[in-house]
Amino acid sequence: MSKALNGNFTSKDQARNVRDDLIGSGIPQENIYIEEEARVIRVMIPTEERREIEEIFDRHGVTY
């Protein structure tokens, strides 16, 4: 079952870096949504991948 994990970013560069890191870790690009106005990055993932996404968010200073 997939769930959304949302993170709040502070700059467009930070969001791009997170997206690139997520794609590099094997998350399909179509599962990553960036809402620039709300400054939210949303990742649709299976529950068992949550820890990996949290580690990427932590590495880039994204709060969730």
N, CA, C and O atoms as CSV, one atom per row, in Angstrom:
chain,resi,resn,atom,element,x,y,z
A,1,MET,N,N,0.830,-1.178,0.000
A,1,MET,CA,C,0.000,0.000,0.000
A,1,MET,C,C,0.876,1.244,0.000
A,1,MET,O,O,1.842,1.322,0.759
A,2,SER,N,N,0.550,2.210,-0.841
A,2,SER,CA,C,1.327,3.441,-0.936
A,2,SER,C,C,0.753,4.512,-0.023
A,2,SER,O,O,-0.456,4.593,0.196
A,3,LYS,N,N,1.650,5.324,0.499
A,3,LYS,CA,C,1.280,6.464,1.329
A,3,LYS,C,C,2.095,7.648,0.859
A,3,LYS,O,O,3.135,7.488,0.222
A,4,ALA,N,N,1.617,8.835,1.177
A,4,ALA,CA,C,2.359,10.051,0.851
A,4,ALA,C,C,3.190,10.470,2.063
A,4,ALA,O,O,2.728,10.436,3.204
A,5,LEU,N,N,4.413,10.859,1.782
A,5,LEU,CA,C,5.265,11.458,2.808
A,5,LEU,C,C,5.548,12.871,2.329
A,5,LEU,O,O,6.108,13.062,1.249
A,6,ASN,N,N,5.166,13.861,3.124
A,6,ASN,CA,C,5.338,15.265,2.761
A,6,ASN,C,C,6.514,15.859,3.519
A,6,ASN,O,O,6.742,15.555,4.690
A,7,GLY,N,N,7.249,16.708,2.827
A,7,GLY,CA,C,8.335,17.440,3.454
A,7,GLY,C,C,8.257,18.902,3.066
A,7,GLY,O,O,7.826,19.231,1.961
A,8,ASN,N,N,8.668,19.779,3.959
A,8,ASN,CA,C,8.666,21.221,3.703
A,8,ASN,C,C,10.081,21.666,3.369
A,8,ASN,O,O,11.017,21.400,4.122
A,9,PHE,N,N,10.235,22.349,2.232
A,9,PHE,CA,C,11.544,22.833,1.832
A,9,PHE,C,C,11.584,24.355,1.899
A,9,PHE,O,O,10.544,25.011,1.976
A,10,THR,N,N,12.800,24.913,1.870
A,10,THR,CA,C,12.942,26.362,2.001
A,10,THR,C,C,13.360,27.044,0.709
A,10,THR,O,O,13.207,28.259,0.583
A,11,SER,N,N,13.887,26.288,-0.261
A,11,SER,CA,C,14.304,26.897,-1.525
A,11,SER,C,C,14.077,25.921,-2.682
A,11,SER,O,O,13.982,24.709,-2.485
A,12,LYS,N,N,13.992,26.476,-3.885
A,12,LYS,CA,C,13.821,25.640,-5.074
A,12,LYS,C,C,15.023,24.726,-5.269
A,12,LYS,O,O,14.869,23.573,-5.673
A,13,ASP,N,N,16.218,25.235,-4.985
A,13,ASP,CA,C,17.420,24.397,-5.116
A,13,ASP,C,C,17.358,23.206,-4.168
A,13,ASP,O,O,17.706,22.088,-4.550
A,14,GLN,N,N,16.921,23.436,-2.950
A,14,GLN,CA,C,16.797,22.348,-1.978
A,14,GLN,C,C,15.806,21.304,-2.497
A,14,GLN,O,O,16.070,20.105,-2.408
A,15,ALA,N,N,14.676,21.748,-3.035
A,15,ALA,CA,C,13.677,20.820,-3.572
A,15,ALA,C,C,14.237,20.028,-4.745
A,15,ALA,O,O,14.016,18.821,-4.837
A,16,ARG,N,N,14.963,20.697,-5.645
A,16,ARG,CA,C,15.569,20.000,-6.787
A,16,ARG,C,C,16.589,18.960,-6.331
A,16,ARG,O,O,16.636,17.852,-6.867
A,17,ASN,N,N,17.397,19.317,-5.349
A,17,ASN,CA,C,18.406,18.381,-4.843
A,17,ASN,C,C,17.755,17.156,-4.211
A,17,ASN,O,O,18.219,16.031,-4.400
A,18,VAL,N,N,16.678,17.378,-3.458
A,18,VAL,CA,C,15.949,16.269,-2.845
A,18,VAL,C,C,15.363,15.381,-3.943
A,18,VAL,O,O,15.495,14.158,-3.889
A,19,ARG,N,N,14.716,15.994,-4.940
A,19,ARG,CA,C,14.131,15.229,-6.046
A,19,ARG,C,C,15.202,14.391,-6.757
A,19,ARG,O,O,14.984,13.212,-7.036
A,20,ASP,N,N,16.348,14.996,-7.046
A,20,ASP,CA,C,17.428,14.265,-7.713
A,20,ASP,C,C,17.918,13.096,-6.872
A,20,ASP,O,O,18.178,12.013,-7.396
A,21,ASP,N,N,18.044,13.314,-5.566
A,21,ASP,CA,C,18.481,12.255,-4.655
A,21,ASP,C,C,17.446,11.126,-4.582
A,21,ASP,O,O,17.802,9.948,-4.554
A,22,LEU,N,N,16.163,11.500,-4.553
A,22,LEU,CA,C,15.098,10.492,-4.527
A,22,LEU,C,C,15.116,9.654,-5.804
A,22,LEU,O,O,15.010,8.429,-5.745
A,23,ILE,N,N,15.249,10.303,-6.948
A,23,ILE,CA,C,15.306,9.588,-8.222
A,23,ILE,C,C,16.538,8.688,-8.259
A,23,ILE,O,O,16.470,7.554,-8.734
A,24,GLY,N,N,17.663,9.196,-7.757
A,24,GLY,CA,C,18.887,8.403,-7.703
A,24,GLY,C,C,18.768,7.180,-6.811
A,24,GLY,O,O,19.473,6.192,-7.012
A,25,SER,N,N,17.878,7.240,-5.826
A,25,SER,CA,C,17.697,6.096,-4.927
A,25,SER,C,C,16.663,5.105,-5.457
A,25,SER,O,O,16.381,4.091,-4.818
A,26,GLY,N,N,16.093,5.408,-6.642
A,26,GLY,CA,C,15.175,4.458,-7.258
A,26,GLY,C,C,13.703,4.811,-7.173
A,26,GLY,O,O,12.859,4.027,-7.607
A,27,ILE,N,N,13.372,5.979,-6.622
A,27,ILE,CA,C,11.970,6.400,-6.567
A,27,ILE,C,C,11.587,6.905,-7.961
A,27,ILE,O,O,12.268,7.780,-8.497
A,28,PRO,N,N,10.521,6.380,-8.557
A,28,PRO,CA,C,10.109,6.850,-9.885
A,28,PRO,C,C,9.735,8.333,-9.869
A,28,PRO,O,O,9.083,8.805,-8.937
A,29,GLN,N,N,10.146,9.050,-10.889
A,29,GLN,CA,C,9.887,10.485,-10.971
A,29,GLN,C,C,8.404,10.811,-10.876
A,29,GLN,O,O,8.033,11.849,-10.328
A,30,GLU,N,N,7.552,9.939,-11.403
A,30,GLU,CA,C,6.113,10.209,-11.362
A,30,GLU,C,C,5.524,10.077,-9.952
A,30,GLU,O,O,4.353,10.397,-9.749
A,31,ASN,N,N,6.309,9.615,-8.984
A,31,ASN,CA,C,5.857,9.510,-7.593
A,31,ASN,C,C,6.299,10.702,-6.746
A,31,ASN,O,O,6.054,10.734,-5.540
A,32,ILE,N,N,6.943,11.672,-7.368
A,32,ILE,CA,C,7.476,12.838,-6.652
A,32,ILE,C,C,6.752,14.087,-7.148
A,32,ILE,O,O,6.744,14.381,-8.343
A,33,TYR,N,N,6.150,14.812,-6.219
A,33,TYR,CA,C,5.407,16.025,-6.558
A,33,TYR,C,C,5.978,17.191,-5.761
A,33,TYR,O,O,6.133,17.106,-4.543
A,34,ILE,N,N,6.288,18.280,-6.457
A,34,ILE,CA,C,6.793,19.476,-5.789
A,34,ILE,C,C,5.760,20.582,-5.962
A,34,ILE,O,O,5.418,20.959,-7.083
A,35,GLU,N,N,5.274,21.087,-4.853
A,35,GLU,CA,C,4.328,22.204,-4.849
A,35,GLU,C,C,5.104,23.440,-4.416
A,35,GLU,O,O,5.268,23.704,-3.225
A,36,GLU,N,N,5.579,24.195,-5.407
A,36,GLU,CA,C,6.459,25.331,-5.114
A,36,GLU,C,C,5.792,26.406,-4.269
A,36,GLU,O,O,6.415,26.949,-3.356
A,37,GLU,N,N,4.532,26.722,-4.560
A,37,GLU,CA,C,3.853,27.778,-3.814
A,37,GLU,C,C,3.707,27.420,-2.335
A,37,GLU,O,O,3.897,28.271,-1.467
A,38,ALA,N,N,3.372,26.172,-2.052
A,38,ALA,CA,C,3.207,25.712,-0.671
A,38,ALA,C,C,4.537,25.270,-0.058
A,38,ALA,O,O,4.617,25.024,1.145
A,39,ARG,N,N,5.583,25.170,-0.890
A,39,ARG,CA,C,6.917,24.714,-0.463
A,39,ARG,C,C,6.860,23.319,0.160
A,39,ARG,O,O,7.410,23.069,1.232
A,40,VAL,N,N,6.173,22.420,-0.554
A,40,VAL,CA,C,6.005,21.045,-0.086
A,40,VAL,C,C,6.472,20.089,-1.176
A,40,VAL,O,O,6.158,20.265,-2.353
A,41,ILE,N,N,7.217,19.087,-0.770
A,41,ILE,CA,C,7.562,17.994,-1.662
A,41,ILE,C,C,6.848,16.754,-1.139
A,41,ILE,O,O,6.971,16.400,0.033
A,42,ARG,N,N,6.097,16.094,-2.031
A,42,ARG,CA,C,5.288,14.932,-1.648
A,42,ARG,C,C,5.816,13.725,-2.418
A,42,ARG,O,O,6.013,13.782,-3.632
A,43,VAL,N,N,6.038,12.643,-1.696
A,43,VAL,CA,C,6.542,11.414,-2.297
A,43,VAL,C,C,5.551,10.292,-2.000
A,43,VAL,O,O,5.247,10.006,-0.842
A,44,MET,N,N,5.057,9.668,-3.052
A,44,MET,CA,C,4.162,8.514,-2.905
A,44,MET,C,C,5.039,7.267,-2.867
A,44,MET,O,O,5.735,6.953,-3.833
A,45,ILE,N,N,4.997,6.559,-1.735
A,45,ILE,CA,C,5.885,5.417,-1.533
A,45,ILE,C,C,5.166,4.282,-0.827
A,45,ILE,O,O,4.186,4.496,-0.113
A,46,PRO,N,N,5.671,3.063,-1.040
A,46,PRO,CA,C,5.191,1.956,-0.200
A,46,PRO,C,C,5.641,2.204,1.238
A,46,PRO,O,O,6.703,2.784,1.464
A,47,THR,N,N,4.862,1.781,2.182
A,47,THR,CA,C,5.138,2.018,3.598
A,47,THR,C,C,6.543,1.570,3.996
A,47,THR,O,O,7.191,2.241,4.800
A,48,GLU,N,N,7.024,0.463,3.458
A,48,GLU,CA,C,8.331,-0.064,3.856
A,48,GLU,C,C,9.500,0.799,3.392
A,48,GLU,O,O,10.619,0.591,3.860
A,49,GLU,N,N,9.287,1.761,2.489
A,49,GLU,CA,C,10.368,2.634,2.021
A,49,GLU,C,C,10.423,3.957,2.778
A,49,GLU,O,O,11.267,4.802,2.479
A,50,ARG,N,N,9.548,4.145,3.741
A,50,ARG,CA,C,9.465,5.421,4.456
A,50,ARG,C,C,10.800,5.824,5.089
A,50,ARG,O,O,11.206,6.982,4.990
A,51,ARG,N,N,11.464,4.902,5.720
A,51,ARG,CA,C,12.721,5.209,6.423
A,51,ARG,C,C,13.772,5.782,5.462
A,51,ARG,O,O,14.470,6.739,5.799
A,52,GLU,N,N,13.878,5.199,4.279
A,52,GLU,CA,C,14.848,5.668,3.282
A,52,GLU,C,C,14.541,7.106,2.854
A,52,GLU,O,O,15.455,7.917,2.708
A,53,ILE,N,N,13.269,7.420,2.655
A,53,ILE,CA,C,12.874,8.765,2.255
A,53,ILE,C,C,13.138,9.749,3.390
A,53,ILE,O,O,13.603,10.862,3.141
A,54,GLU,N,N,12.852,9.362,4.619
A,54,GLU,CA,C,13.133,10.227,5.768
A,54,GLU,C,C,14.628,10.532,5.862
A,54,GLU,O,O,15.003,11.657,6.192
A,55,GLU,N,N,15.477,9.564,5.583
A,55,GLU,CA,C,16.924,9.786,5.615
A,55,GLU,C,C,17.345,10.795,4.548
A,55,GLU,O,O,18.202,11.641,4.802
A,56,ILE,N,N,16.751,10.713,3.361
A,56,ILE,CA,C,17.060,11.677,2.301
A,56,ILE,C,C,16.577,13.065,2.707
A,56,ILE,O,O,17.302,14.044,2.529
A,57,PHE,N,N,15.366,13.167,3.249
A,57,PHE,CA,C,14.865,14.461,3.728
A,57,PHE,C,C,15.802,15.023,4.802
A,57,PHE,O,O,16.140,16.206,4.764
A,58,ASP,N,N,16.218,14.200,5.743
A,58,ASP,CA,C,17.121,14.650,6.804
A,58,ASP,C,C,18.433,15.166,6.231
A,58,ASP,O,O,18.939,16.204,6.658
A,59,ARG,N,N,18.972,14.451,5.282
A,59,ARG,CA,C,20.258,14.814,4.677
A,59,ARG,C,C,20.188,16.199,4.034
A,59,ARG,O,O,21.187,16.919,4.007
A,60,HIS,N,N,19.016,16.578,3.514
A,60,HIS,CA,C,18.862,17.860,2.828
A,60,HIS,C,C,18.174,18.920,3.695
A,60,HIS,O,O,17.891,20.016,3.213
A,61,GLY,N,N,17.904,18.611,4.955
A,61,GLY,CA,C,17.316,19.585,5.863
A,61,GLY,C,C,15.841,19.862,5.616
A,61,GLY,O,O,15.338,20.926,5.977
A,62,VAL,N,N,15.139,18.900,4.995
A,62,VAL,CA,C,13.711,19.027,4.754
A,62,VAL,C,C,12.965,18.506,5.980
A,62,VAL,O,O,13.250,17.415,6.473
A,63,THR,N,N,12.008,19.295,6.467
A,63,THR,CA,C,11.225,18.863,7.636
A,63,THR,C,C,9.991,18.097,7.180
A,63,THR,O,O,9.419,18.388,6.130
A,64,TYR,N,N,9.591,17.120,7.976
A,64,TYR,CA,C,8.412,16.305,7.623
A,64,TYR,C,C,7.600,16.004,8.846
A,64,TYR,O,O,6.572,15.333,8.755
